[in-house]
């Protein structure tokens, strides 16, 4: 389980840009985290969907 959490966190930071936030407000940080989390959920569902073909 820990490996999965570390992998997801690394994907959030580097792949989806969570670590690029430079705002100063709670509202701005909350918006950024919400968008990044929604993007990760979309990509995870797409990756696990057997009907989606992956390019070779």
WOTA-V718513 format. One record per residue. N is the residue number from 1. RES is the residue in one letter. PHI is phi in radians with two decimals (* if undefined). Layout:
[[N:RES:PHI] [N:RES:PHI]]
This chain:
[[1:X:*] [2:X:-1.09] [3:X:-1.05] [4:X:-1.09] [5:X:-1.12] [6:X:-1.08] [7:X:-1.10] [8:X:-1.10] [9:X:-1.13] [10:X:-1.11] [11:X:-1.14] [12:X:-1.08] [13:X:-1.27] [14:X:-1.59] [15:X:-1.41] [16:X:-1.98] [17:X:1.46] [18:X:-1.10] [19:X:-1.41] [20:X:-1.58] [21:X:-1.26] [22:X:-2.19] [23:X:-1.33] [24:X:-2.14] [25:X:-1.93] [26:X:-1.09] [27:X:-1.07] [28:X:-1.10] [29:X:-1.10] [30:X:-1.11] [31:X:-1.08] [32:X:-1.08] [33:X:-1.11] [34:X:-1.10] [35:X:-1.15] [36:X:-1.16] [37:X:-1.16] [38:X:-1.13] [39:X:-1.13] [40:X:-1.14] [41:X:-1.09] [42:X:-1.07] [43:X:-1.15] [44:X:-1.16] [45:X:-1.09] [46:X:-1.15] [47:X:-1.15] [48:X:-1.56] [49:X:-1.33] [50:X:-1.21] [51:X:-1.42] [52:X:-1.50] [53:X:-1.51] [54:X:-1.65] [55:X:-1.18] [56:X:-1.74]]
